[in-house]
Amino acid sequence: MKILLWVLIGLGGLLLFLLVLLLLVLLLPARVRVMLRQEKFFLWVGLGPFRLRLLPWKEKKPKKQKKSEKPEEAKPQNREPPPSPPPQAERPGEAARPAPQIRKEKESTPVSGGMEKLDIPYIMDLIHLGLSAMGQFRRALRVDRFLLDCAIAMGDAAKTAMAYGAAAAGAGMFLPLLEENLRVRKKDIQVICDFEGTESKIFLEVQVSALVFQLLIIGIKVLRGFLRLRKQHDQEAVSV
């Protein structure tokens, strides 16, 4: 009995440990970080304290191949084919028979009919489901960091001033739109004008995150909605 009791206690402790570990994973934030520096693009993904760089790929050093000395194989001698027998002479009075024709069987190609009739209500339901999923994802998403540092330089004072005005106006319109639709934790947008430079410089860094359990709930809701629409569509198709 004591051994069985200790086994049950061990299994209960292991189950409790797995439940706590699962709860911690669900509460961890999943992150995506994007950085643009001049013409170089960087991409990281992370989960909690862990982070993995996806772009650019780390170049692996080529391994040195060992030179293996193989003995030269003897080349096979080309043998001449035996002489073909002379053609038989035709008997007098016999007409030359025509060569037998090989019949080629035509491969049966399936005849494709016209396009199936589009189910407009079903497509509209799918679009509505996608928009609803995007809205839920937008509410779960959080912008942890949005940094933009841009120096406008065109090599000409007039062109630089015009480009700076357009960039500043675009940044001024984009920032309120971003804050209205997403939760922004840290933001810093700077657009400056460089009349002495000849080339514009840009630095952009964006990091977004969402909790794992929120993404899981959204995925389950979208999957249930899609399966329900699919079942309803199949039932209507059978009834018709």
Backbone bond lengths (Angstrom), bond angles and torsions (degrees), N, CA, C in turn:
res aa  C-N    CA-C-N  psi(-1)  N-CA   C-N-CA  omega(-1)  CA-C   N-CA-C  phi
1 M - - - 1.461 - - 1.526 111.86 -
2 K 1.342 116.35 -39.07 1.458 118.66 -179.39 1.529 111.35 -64.79
3 I 1.343 115.58 -38.25 1.470 118.59 179.44 1.521 110.24 -64.40
4 L 1.350 116.18 -43.60 1.458 119.98 178.58 1.519 111.09 -62.71
5 L 1.333 116.60 -38.70 1.465 120.43 179.11 1.525 110.90 -64.44
6 W 1.343 116.57 -42.74 1.464 119.25 178.76 1.533 111.35 -66.38
7 V 1.319 117.05 -35.41 1.471 119.96 177.19 1.521 110.57 -64.66
8 L 1.349 116.61 -43.20 1.467 119.96 178.71 1.528 111.07 -64.52
9 I 1.333 116.54 -39.64 1.469 119.60 178.43 1.525 110.51 -64.60
10 G 1.339 116.59 -40.93 1.466 119.68 178.31 1.518 112.38 -64.36
11 L 1.347 116.56 -42.87 1.464 119.37 178.33 1.523 111.31 -65.10
12 G 1.343 116.55 -39.31 1.462 119.56 177.73 1.518 112.07 -64.53
13 G 1.348 116.06 -41.56 1.467 118.84 177.14 1.521 112.53 -64.02
14 L 1.346 116.34 -39.86 1.466 119.66 178.17 1.522 111.22 -65.10
15 L 1.345 116.38 -41.90 1.461 119.87 178.48 1.520 111.02 -63.97
16 L 1.334 116.72 -41.45 1.464 120.08 178.52 1.525 110.90 -64.08
17 F 1.332 117.02 -39.79 1.466 120.74 178.40 1.529 111.04 -63.30
18 L 1.334 116.60 -41.99 1.467 119.85 179.23 1.526 111.35 -65.98
19 L 1.337 117.03 -37.99 1.463 119.90 178.62 1.527 111.00 -65.91
20 V 1.332 116.77 -42.46 1.470 120.00 178.09 1.520 110.55 -64.37
21 L 1.338 116.78 -41.08 1.461 120.28 178.83 1.526 111.11 -63.88
22 L 1.341 116.96 -41.67 1.463 120.43 177.79 1.521 111.06 -63.93
23 L 1.336 116.93 -40.04 1.463 120.44 178.49 1.522 111.08 -63.66
24 L 1.329 116.74 -40.75 1.463 119.74 178.53 1.528 111.40 -64.95
25 V 1.331 116.99 -39.89 1.469 119.94 178.74 1.523 110.66 -64.75
26 L 1.339 117.24 -40.31 1.463 120.23 -179.84 1.524 111.96 -66.35
27 L 1.324 116.88 -27.51 1.461 120.28 -179.70 1.523 113.00 -89.74
28 L 1.333 117.82 -3.24 1.459 120.26 179.01 1.527 110.16 -77.31
29 P 1.328 117.84 147.30 1.465 120.19 175.74 1.529 111.12 -85.18
30 A 1.317 115.38 135.59 1.466 121.29 171.38 1.522 107.81 -94.19
31 R 1.334 116.66 129.26 1.460 120.80 -171.85 1.520 110.77 -122.81
32 V 1.332 113.55 149.60 1.466 122.30 171.01 1.526 106.90 -131.87
33 R 1.327 116.18 126.83 1.464 121.31 -177.79 1.523 109.00 -123.38
34 V 1.319 115.09 129.90 1.465 122.09 -178.96 1.519 108.03 -123.44
35 M 1.328 115.89 137.20 1.463 120.66 178.79 1.523 109.07 -137.52
36 L 1.323 115.15 134.63 1.460 122.39 176.31 1.520 107.65 -123.86
37 R 1.305 115.58 116.26 1.462 121.24 -179.20 1.528 108.12 -126.28
38 Q 1.332 114.81 109.39 1.463 120.87 -173.42 1.529 109.20 57.08
39 E 1.302 119.89 -109.73 1.460 121.40 -179.50 1.523 111.85 -114.76
40 K 1.330 117.47 17.22 1.458 121.65 -179.64 1.522 109.18 -107.40
41 F 1.331 115.30 134.26 1.465 122.24 -176.80 1.528 108.61 -113.87
42 F 1.343 115.76 131.01 1.459 121.69 -179.60 1.527 108.49 -123.98
43 L 1.327 115.45 145.64 1.466 121.17 -179.22 1.526 108.98 -142.77
44 W 1.345 115.52 127.74 1.460 122.11 176.23 1.520 108.95 -126.49
45 V 1.318 115.81 149.57 1.468 122.58 169.47 1.521 106.90 -126.69
46 G 1.322 115.62 148.37 1.455 118.77 -176.66 1.513 111.58 -149.28
47 L 1.307 115.08 157.96 1.461 122.95 175.13 1.519 107.32 -138.84
48 G 1.334 115.50 109.71 1.447 119.43 -177.54 1.527 110.81 63.98
49 P 1.335 117.77 -128.25 1.473 119.46 -179.62 1.525 113.79 -81.71
50 F 1.325 117.47 -4.57 1.461 120.43 -176.37 1.527 110.05 -94.02
51 R 1.324 115.28 146.15 1.464 120.69 -179.24 1.524 109.05 -144.60
52 L 1.323 115.47 142.61 1.464 121.69 -179.03 1.519 108.68 -134.65
53 R 1.321 116.11 130.11 1.463 120.35 178.21 1.524 109.03 -90.29
54 L 1.340 114.94 127.16 1.458 120.73 179.34 1.519 112.36 -98.22
55 L 1.320 116.46 -40.11 1.464 121.20 -179.55 1.521 108.61 -131.98
56 P 1.328 118.72 140.64 1.475 126.59 -9.15 1.516 110.64 -76.01
57 W 1.333 115.06 156.35 1.453 120.20 -179.81 1.523 110.11 -68.02
58 K 1.309 114.37 144.22 1.459 118.71 175.08 1.523 109.07 -77.10
59 E 1.327 115.52 124.93 1.453 119.61 -178.39 1.530 109.61 -75.61
60 K 1.317 114.30 127.61 1.456 119.83 178.26 1.525 109.86 -86.67
61 K 1.324 114.20 140.48 1.452 118.71 178.64 1.523 109.70 -72.30
62 P 1.324 117.03 132.75 1.472 118.61 -179.35 1.520 110.90 -66.18
63 K 1.316 114.91 137.15 1.453 119.98 179.07 1.527 110.02 -77.90
64 K 1.329 113.89 142.72 1.457 118.73 178.44 1.522 109.45 -76.27
65 Q 1.317 115.30 125.49 1.451 120.40 -179.89 1.520 109.79 -85.94
66 K 1.319 114.40 133.34 1.453 119.49 178.11 1.525 110.01 -76.48
67 K 1.315 114.80 133.38 1.457 119.74 179.04 1.524 108.91 -79.69
68 S 1.287 115.37 118.77 1.464 120.76 179.25 1.514 109.10 -104.67
69 E 1.319 114.44 123.03 1.453 119.61 -179.69 1.520 108.75 -87.44
70 K 1.301 116.21 116.06 1.456 122.22 179.57 1.518 108.93 -111.65
71 P 1.335 117.30 136.98 1.474 118.65 177.29 1.510 110.79 -65.69
72 E 1.294 114.13 143.10 1.458 119.21 179.62 1.514 110.18 -67.07
73 E 1.328 114.87 128.58 1.456 120.10 179.54 1.522 109.43 -81.34
74 A 1.325 114.18 142.07 1.467 118.87 179.51 1.512 109.87 -70.19
75 K 1.319 115.69 129.11 1.453 120.58 -178.99 1.523 109.52 -73.16
76 P 1.319 118.04 135.33 1.478 119.77 178.97 1.517 110.24 -67.48
77 Q 1.345 114.25 139.21 1.456 119.62 179.39 1.520 110.01 -76.31
78 N 1.320 114.56 135.28 1.461 120.37 179.05 1.523 109.55 -79.10
79 R 1.305 116.15 114.07 1.457 120.89 178.18 1.520 110.32 -88.53
80 E 1.305 114.99 139.39 1.459 119.77 178.73 1.518 109.41 -74.63
81 P 1.337 117.17 137.15 1.473 119.06 179.17 1.518 110.31 -68.19
82 P 1.339 117.60 149.81 1.472 120.07 179.06 1.519 110.75 -63.65
83 P 1.317 116.83 149.48 1.481 119.63 -179.47 1.516 111.33 -64.98
84 S 1.324 114.78 138.98 1.461 119.77 -179.48 1.519 109.54 -74.25
85 P 1.353 117.24 144.47 1.477 119.88 -179.46 1.524 110.84 -65.42
86 P 1.312 116.61 148.40 1.479 119.46 179.50 1.509 111.18 -66.09
87 P 1.318 117.12 147.72 1.475 119.43 -179.96 1.520 111.10 -65.82
88 Q 1.331 113.89 142.54 1.462 119.26 179.65 1.528 110.04 -72.28
89 A 1.296 113.21 139.06 1.470 118.66 179.54 1.512 110.03 -73.98
90 E 1.287 115.88 141.18 1.454 120.56 179.38 1.527 110.34 -73.88
91 R 1.304 113.90 140.12 1.460 119.13 177.42 1.529 109.66 -71.76
92 P 1.329 115.35 144.89 1.473 117.09 178.53 1.514 110.87 -66.19
93 G 1.279 115.48 138.91 1.461 121.35 178.25 1.507 113.83 92.17
94 E 1.322 116.06 -11.09 1.468 118.55 178.58 1.520 109.85 -97.07
95 A 1.271 115.19 133.41 1.466 119.44 177.90 1.519 109.07 -83.17
96 A 1.292 114.24 150.18 1.469 119.00 -179.71 1.518 110.34 -67.85
97 R 1.295 114.35 127.60 1.458 118.96 -179.64 1.530 110.22 -77.38
98 P 1.313 115.70 139.21 1.474 117.32 178.14 1.521 110.80 -69.48
99 A 1.298 113.79 146.71 1.468 118.96 179.71 1.523 110.45 -65.24
100 P 1.314 116.05 137.53 1.477 117.89 -178.59 1.522 110.75 -64.16
101 Q 1.288 115.08 134.50 1.459 121.06 -179.89 1.526 109.85 -90.39
102 I 1.302 113.43 133.79 1.464 119.73 179.63 1.520 108.33 -88.59
103 R 1.285 114.71 122.64 1.457 120.03 -179.61 1.526 109.42 -84.65
104 K 1.277 114.34 128.48 1.464 120.77 178.14 1.517 109.06 -99.53
105 E 1.286 113.39 121.51 1.454 118.12 178.27 1.517 109.80 -76.27
106 K 1.257 113.24 130.01 1.461 118.45 179.02 1.520 109.26 -76.30
107 E 1.320 113.46 128.27 1.453 118.38 177.88 1.517 109.71 -71.61
108 S 1.290 112.94 132.75 1.464 117.46 -179.23 1.515 108.61 -74.49
109 T 1.294 115.08 117.35 1.461 120.72 178.84 1.512 108.77 -100.92
110 P 1.297 115.92 128.96 1.463 117.80 -179.36 1.516 111.12 -65.26
111 V 1.284 114.75 136.22 1.459 120.69 179.53 1.517 107.90 -87.78
112 S 1.304 114.48 117.63 1.464 118.86 -177.68 1.515 109.33 -85.20
113 G 1.284 113.90 129.29 1.445 117.94 178.80 1.508 111.58 -81.57
114 G 1.284 117.77 -170.47 1.451 121.33 -179.86 1.514 111.00 -74.57
115 M 1.318 116.60 170.85 1.456 121.27 -179.88 1.523 109.89 -66.38
116 E 1.323 113.19 142.44 1.447 117.14 177.11 1.530 109.93 -64.09
117 K 1.287 113.28 149.67 1.455 118.78 -177.88 1.520 109.71 -67.28
118 L 1.309 115.76 129.48 1.460 120.32 -178.80 1.523 110.17 -71.68
119 D 1.318 115.14 136.86 1.462 121.54 177.21 1.527 107.40 -93.95
120 I 1.310 116.08 93.22 1.463 121.05 -174.99 1.531 112.18 -62.03
121 P 1.351 120.17 -45.01 1.480 118.17 178.91 1.528 112.93 -60.67
122 Y 1.346 116.66 -37.66 1.467 119.56 179.37 1.527 110.78 -66.20
123 I 1.328 116.92 -41.06 1.463 120.93 178.69 1.530 110.43 -64.91
124 M 1.327 116.88 -40.46 1.459 119.76 178.76 1.536 111.27 -65.47
125 D 1.344 116.63 -36.75 1.470 119.04 176.47 1.527 111.22 -64.30
126 L 1.345 116.86 -39.18 1.463 120.14 177.67 1.528 111.17 -65.36
127 I 1.328 116.84 -40.23 1.467 120.03 178.03 1.531 110.45 -64.04
128 H 1.333 116.02 -41.79 1.468 119.73 178.13 1.531 110.85 -63.09
129 L 1.340 116.82 -39.55 1.460 120.41 177.62 1.526 111.02 -64.27
130 G 1.330 117.02 -40.97 1.463 120.45 178.32 1.520 112.41 -64.65
131 L 1.331 117.08 -41.42 1.464 120.22 178.17 1.527 111.47 -65.65
132 S 1.339 116.12 -38.64 1.459 119.19 177.52 1.528 111.18 -64.53
133 A 1.340 116.49 -39.69 1.469 119.99 177.65 1.525 110.92 -65.15
134 M 1.334 116.99 -38.71 1.461 119.83 178.13 1.523 111.08 -64.40
135 G 1.343 117.13 -39.09 1.461 119.85 177.78 1.522 112.17 -64.55
136 Q 1.342 116.67 -42.52 1.460 119.62 178.00 1.529 111.12 -65.48
137 F 1.330 116.11 -40.00 1.461 119.64 178.86 1.525 110.95 -65.74
138 R 1.322 116.93 -36.78 1.469 120.43 178.77 1.526 110.77 -64.25
139 R 1.336 116.61 -38.57 1.470 119.15 179.23 1.533 111.92 -70.25
140 A 1.334 116.91 -29.51 1.467 119.69 179.79 1.521 112.35 -83.41
141 L 1.323 116.82 -20.86 1.464 120.67 -175.32 1.525 110.47 -80.18
142 R 1.328 114.99 145.59 1.459 121.15 177.08 1.524 109.24 -135.40
143 V 1.325 115.90 134.19 1.461 121.51 177.12 1.521 107.42 -90.54
144 D 1.320 116.01 106.20 1.466 119.89 -179.25 1.527 112.27 -74.53
145 R 1.318 115.39 -35.00 1.467 118.40 -175.93 1.526 108.64 -152.42
146 F 1.331 115.32 131.02 1.464 121.83 174.96 1.522 107.09 -136.69
147 L 1.308 116.18 104.00 1.461 122.37 -177.37 1.520 108.96 -120.09
148 L 1.314 116.09 130.22 1.463 121.96 178.31 1.518 108.25 -137.80
149 D 1.307 115.52 121.47 1.464 122.33 178.52 1.522 107.05 -129.08
150 C 1.309 116.09 112.12 1.460 121.21 -173.48 1.526 109.22 -129.06
151 A 1.324 115.06 129.36 1.469 121.75 176.16 1.525 107.90 -114.90
152 I 1.326 116.66 115.02 1.460 122.34 -176.80 1.518 109.02 -88.18
153 A 1.325 116.35 123.70 1.470 122.22 177.38 1.520 107.67 -147.22
154 M 1.332 116.27 121.40 1.461 121.49 -177.66 1.523 112.80 -116.90
155 G 1.332 118.50 -2.75 1.459 120.60 -177.83 1.511 114.21 86.03
156 D 1.322 117.30 -12.61 1.466 122.63 178.64 1.523 107.47 -131.65
157 A 1.333 116.43 137.16 1.467 119.98 -174.20 1.523 111.89 -63.92
158 A 1.337 117.16 -43.80 1.465 120.10 -178.19 1.530 111.09 -66.00
159 K 1.335 116.83 -46.25 1.466 119.97 179.82 1.525 111.14 -65.19
160 T 1.326 116.06 -36.41 1.461 119.55 178.92 1.521 111.18 -65.31
161 A 1.332 116.75 -42.11 1.464 120.32 179.42 1.526 111.22 -64.75
162 M 1.337 117.49 -41.25 1.466 120.48 179.34 1.530 111.04 -66.22
163 A 1.331 116.32 -43.13 1.464 119.21 179.31 1.525 111.35 -66.11
164 Y 1.325 116.66 -36.74 1.461 120.29 178.30 1.529 110.85 -65.24
165 G 1.326 117.07 -42.17 1.465 120.15 178.39 1.517 111.88 -61.70
166 A 1.345 117.04 -42.15 1.463 120.02 179.49 1.529 111.20 -66.77
167 A 1.347 116.93 -41.53 1.466 120.07 -179.68 1.522 111.52 -67.30
168 A 1.333 117.38 -40.86 1.463 120.24 179.24 1.527 111.28 -65.76
169 A 1.338 116.68 -39.89 1.463 119.71 178.30 1.530 110.99 -65.58
170 G 1.339 116.90 -41.00 1.460 119.78 178.28 1.518 112.50 -64.17
171 A 1.331 116.72 -41.19 1.464 119.84 177.73 1.524 111.48 -65.92
172 G 1.333 116.91 -37.93 1.457 120.04 178.37 1.517 112.99 -66.52
173 M 1.331 118.14 -30.67 1.463 121.09 176.93 1.528 111.47 -80.84
174 F 1.323 117.51 -32.46 1.462 120.47 -174.62 1.522 112.40 -75.28
175 L 1.324 117.55 -37.83 1.463 120.48 -175.15 1.534 112.83 -62.67
176 P 1.341 121.23 -48.24 1.469 119.15 176.81 1.524 112.83 -62.59
177 L 1.337 116.99 -35.41 1.465 119.74 178.17 1.526 110.95 -64.86
178 L 1.324 116.30 -38.63 1.465 120.42 178.16 1.522 111.45 -65.94
179 E 1.329 116.73 -44.75 1.464 120.22 -179.04 1.525 112.01 -69.02
180 E 1.323 117.31 -26.45 1.461 120.20 -179.04 1.524 111.93 -75.92
181 N 1.323 117.30 -33.11 1.461 120.85 -173.94 1.526 113.60 -100.67
182 L 1.321 118.70 -20.98 1.455 121.14 -177.39 1.525 110.11 -133.64
183 R 1.312 114.49 158.20 1.464 120.30 174.56 1.525 108.40 -85.70
184 V 1.306 115.81 115.44 1.461 121.46 -176.99 1.521 108.04 -108.16
185 R 1.314 115.57 122.76 1.462 120.25 -178.31 1.528 111.71 -88.30
186 K 1.318 117.22 -46.53 1.463 121.41 -178.59 1.513 108.41 -137.96
187 K 1.317 116.47 129.81 1.466 120.71 -178.47 1.523 108.97 -141.48
188 D 1.310 114.61 147.06 1.464 120.40 177.23 1.524 107.34 -159.09
189 I 1.316 116.06 111.82 1.464 121.79 -179.66 1.522 108.08 -120.45
190 Q 1.315 116.15 122.53 1.465 122.12 179.19 1.523 109.01 -130.89
191 V 1.310 114.95 124.43 1.467 121.77 175.87 1.523 106.99 -123.66
192 I 1.321 116.46 116.69 1.462 121.11 -178.66 1.521 109.54 -118.38
193 C 1.315 114.49 164.71 1.465 121.71 -177.86 1.530 108.47 -114.09
194 D 1.319 116.16 123.90 1.464 121.80 -178.92 1.530 108.28 -115.61
195 F 1.345 115.81 100.85 1.466 119.66 -177.98 1.531 112.22 -79.05
196 E 1.302 117.68 -18.27 1.457 120.10 -178.15 1.527 112.96 -88.89
197 G 1.307 117.68 -24.22 1.460 120.60 -178.23 1.519 111.86 -79.70
198 T 1.314 114.69 165.65 1.471 121.32 179.12 1.520 112.48 -116.47
199 E 1.321 117.84 -5.94 1.468 121.02 -177.57 1.520 109.19 -140.09
200 S 1.332 116.40 133.50 1.461 120.87 179.60 1.527 110.51 -73.07
201 K 1.322 115.30 149.94 1.461 121.72 178.97 1.522 108.63 -126.55
202 I 1.320 115.27 141.57 1.462 120.18 -177.73 1.527 109.43 -139.85
203 F 1.314 114.17 141.63 1.465 121.43 173.87 1.526 107.04 -135.45
204 L 1.328 116.41 123.91 1.464 122.17 -178.06 1.526 108.81 -132.58
205 E 1.312 115.01 131.68 1.466 120.74 176.67 1.525 108.71 -138.32
206 V 1.326 115.54 124.50 1.464 122.03 -178.88 1.526 107.99 -132.04
207 Q 1.313 115.55 131.58 1.464 120.75 174.86 1.519 108.74 -132.08
208 V 1.330 115.99 124.98 1.465 122.39 178.67 1.526 107.98 -120.04
209 S 1.322 115.25 152.98 1.463 119.72 -178.33 1.519 109.42 -149.47
210 A 1.327 114.40 159.59 1.462 122.54 175.47 1.518 107.28 -156.50
211 L 1.317 116.23 148.14 1.458 120.27 179.51 1.524 110.16 -71.29
212 V 1.319 115.07 147.12 1.467 120.01 -175.89 1.519 110.88 -63.72
213 F 1.333 118.24 -40.96 1.463 119.35 -177.20 1.530 111.05 -67.71
214 Q 1.337 118.10 -30.73 1.461 119.82 175.68 1.529 111.10 -66.52
215 L 1.328 116.60 -44.21 1.464 119.67 177.20 1.523 111.04 -63.52
216 L 1.337 116.89 -37.18 1.462 120.30 179.02 1.520 111.36 -65.91
217 I 1.327 117.15 -42.29 1.469 120.49 179.00 1.524 110.66 -64.11
218 I 1.333 117.02 -42.84 1.469 120.18 178.90 1.527 110.32 -62.70
219 G 1.340 116.67 -42.91 1.461 119.56 178.95 1.515 112.50 -62.56
220 I 1.341 117.89 -40.40 1.467 120.90 178.89 1.524 110.66 -65.68
221 K 1.334 117.08 -42.04 1.467 120.17 179.04 1.524 111.22 -63.15
222 V 1.328 116.67 -43.78 1.465 119.63 -179.71 1.523 110.51 -65.36
223 L 1.334 117.57 -40.83 1.464 120.67 179.80 1.522 111.22 -65.32
224 R 1.328 117.72 -42.14 1.467 120.56 178.20 1.520 111.21 -64.52
225 G 1.335 116.67 -41.35 1.461 119.16 178.06 1.516 112.22 -64.49
226 F 1.337 116.98 -40.00 1.466 119.94 179.48 1.527 111.11 -66.61
227 L 1.338 117.25 -43.12 1.468 119.78 179.20 1.523 111.21 -64.72
228 R 1.327 117.21 -37.44 1.464 119.99 178.26 1.525 111.03 -65.15
229 L 1.347 116.70 -43.93 1.462 119.58 177.68 1.526 111.33 -64.64
230 R 1.330 116.57 -39.04 1.461 119.76 179.74 1.519 111.58 -64.78
231 K 1.336 116.89 -42.10 1.459 120.73 178.93 1.522 110.90 -65.06
232 Q 1.322 116.89 -42.54 1.461 120.57 178.47 1.519 111.10 -63.63
233 H 1.333 117.04 -39.81 1.465 120.88 179.01 1.524 111.09 -65.57
234 D 1.335 117.79 -40.57 1.465 120.60 179.39 1.522 111.23 -66.90
235 Q 1.339 117.33 -39.30 1.461 119.79 178.24 1.522 111.50 -64.71
236 E 1.321 117.41 -40.81 1.463 119.83 177.71 1.523 111.55 -66.20
237 A 1.345 117.26 -36.61 1.465 119.80 179.00 1.520 111.09 -67.16
238 V 1.355 118.05 -36.98 1.465 120.83 179.41 1.519 110.53 -70.51
239 S 1.330 117.23 -40.28 1.469 120.33 -179.45 1.512 112.02 -65.63
240 V 1.342 117.32 -31.39 1.470 120.41 178.07 1.520 109.53 -74.46
